[in-house]
Amino acid sequence: QVQLVESGGGLVQPGGSLRFSCSASGFAFSSYAMRWYRQAPGEERNLVAGITPSGRGTNWADFVKGRFTISRDNAKNTVYLQMHSLKPEDTAVYYCNTWMGTTNYWGQGTQVTVSS
């Protein structure tokens, strides 16, 4: 079955950087777009970034443009989110996502806390 497993979260100071990985299995990874979402306490889950199956196309939420980079390695069935210039408002649980038809698949999430 489809499995998405995130790793790489943690505590970081404002202005710092983090890199997430999402390892995928159970489907033809190179054929599907991937997304990162985040959800802060008491808030809705919001799209952060997306990447096309080939990796040549990306899209971004306005709040992360210029600070985050999404990439993928189809040989490793892995999608990445590199985050720079982190702010306290980036504190959230970050989720890896893909979808097939009307079904969304989610990882378990990884916590990012930006605090001094």
C-alpha positions as CSV (number, residue, x, y, z in Angstrom):
1,Q,0.0,0.0,0.0
2,V,1.0,3.6,-0.3
3,Q,3.4,4.7,2.4
4,L,5.0,8.1,3.0
5,V,7.5,8.5,5.8
6,E,8.9,11.9,6.7
7,S,12.1,12.6,8.5
8,G,14.2,15.6,9.4
9,G,12.2,17.8,11.7
10,G,13.4,19.3,14.9
11,L,14.1,22.5,16.8
12,V,15.9,25.3,15.1
13,Q,16.6,28.9,15.9
14,P,15.1,31.8,13.9
15,G,17.1,32.3,10.7
16,G,18.2,28.7,10.7
17,S,17.8,25.9,8.2
18,L,16.3,22.4,8.1
19,R,15.9,19.8,5.4
20,F,13.1,17.2,5.3
21,S,12.9,14.0,3.5
22,C,9.8,12.0,2.5
23,S,10.4,8.4,1.5
24,A,7.7,6.9,-0.6
25,S,6.7,3.3,-1.3
26,G,3.8,1.2,-2.6
27,F,3.2,3.2,-5.8
28,A,5.0,4.4,-9.0
29,F,6.6,7.4,-7.4
30,S,8.0,8.9,-10.6
31,S,4.5,9.1,-12.0
32,Y,3.0,11.3,-9.3
33,A,3.2,14.8,-8.2
34,M,4.2,15.4,-4.6
35,R,3.3,18.1,-2.1
36,W,4.4,19.3,1.3
37,Y,1.7,20.8,3.6
38,R,2.0,22.2,7.1
39,Q,-0.4,22.6,10.0
40,A,0.2,24.8,13.0
41,P,-1.8,24.3,16.3
42,G,-5.4,25.4,15.9
43,E,-5.0,26.1,12.2
44,E,-5.9,24.4,9.0
45,R,-3.5,22.3,7.0
46,N,-2.0,24.5,4.3
47,L,-0.1,23.8,1.1
48,V,3.6,24.7,1.3
49,A,5.0,23.5,-2.0
50,G,4.4,21.0,-4.8
51,I,6.5,19.4,-7.5
52,T,5.6,17.6,-10.7
53,P,6.4,14.0,-11.4
54,S,9.5,14.9,-13.4
55,G,10.7,17.5,-10.9
56,R,10.8,20.2,-13.5
57,G,7.8,22.1,-12.3
58,T,7.2,23.5,-8.8
59,N,4.7,25.7,-7.1
60,W,4.9,27.5,-3.8
61,A,2.8,29.2,-1.2
62,D,3.4,32.9,-1.0
63,F,4.6,32.7,2.6
64,V,7.6,30.5,1.6
65,K,8.7,31.8,-1.7
66,G,12.4,32.4,-1.9
67,R,13.1,30.6,1.4
68,F,12.2,27.0,0.7
69,T,13.2,24.6,-2.0
70,I,11.3,21.4,-3.0
71,S,13.1,18.7,-5.0
72,R,12.8,15.0,-5.6
73,D,15.0,12.1,-6.5
74,N,12.9,9.6,-8.4
75,A,15.7,7.0,-8.3
76,K,15.4,7.0,-4.5
77,N,11.6,7.5,-4.3
78,T,12.2,10.5,-2.1
79,V,11.0,14.1,-2.1
80,Y,12.8,16.8,-0.1
81,L,12.0,20.2,1.4
82,Q,14.9,22.4,2.1
83,M,14.0,25.4,4.4
84,H,16.1,28.5,5.0
85,S,15.6,31.7,6.9
86,L,13.1,30.0,9.2
87,K,10.8,32.2,11.2
88,P,8.8,31.4,14.4
89,E,5.6,31.4,12.3
90,D,7.0,28.4,10.3
91,T,6.5,26.3,13.5
92,A,4.1,23.5,12.5
93,V,3.8,19.8,11.7
94,Y,4.9,19.3,8.1
95,Y,3.3,16.5,6.0
96,C,4.2,14.8,2.8
97,N,1.3,14.2,0.4
98,T,0.4,12.6,-2.8
99,W,-3.0,11.9,-4.4
100,M,-4.5,9.4,-6.8
101,G,-7.9,10.3,-8.2
102,T,-9.9,11.5,-5.2
103,T,-7.7,9.8,-2.6
104,N,-5.1,11.7,-0.6
105,Y,-2.2,10.0,1.0
106,W,-0.4,11.5,3.9
107,G,2.8,10.8,5.9
108,Q,2.7,10.8,9.7
109,G,4.1,14.3,9.8
110,T,7.3,15.8,11.3
111,Q,7.4,18.6,13.8
112,V,9.3,21.8,13.2
113,T,9.7,24.3,16.0
114,V,11.4,27.6,15.3
115,S,12.3,29.2,18.6
116,S,15.3,30.9,20.3
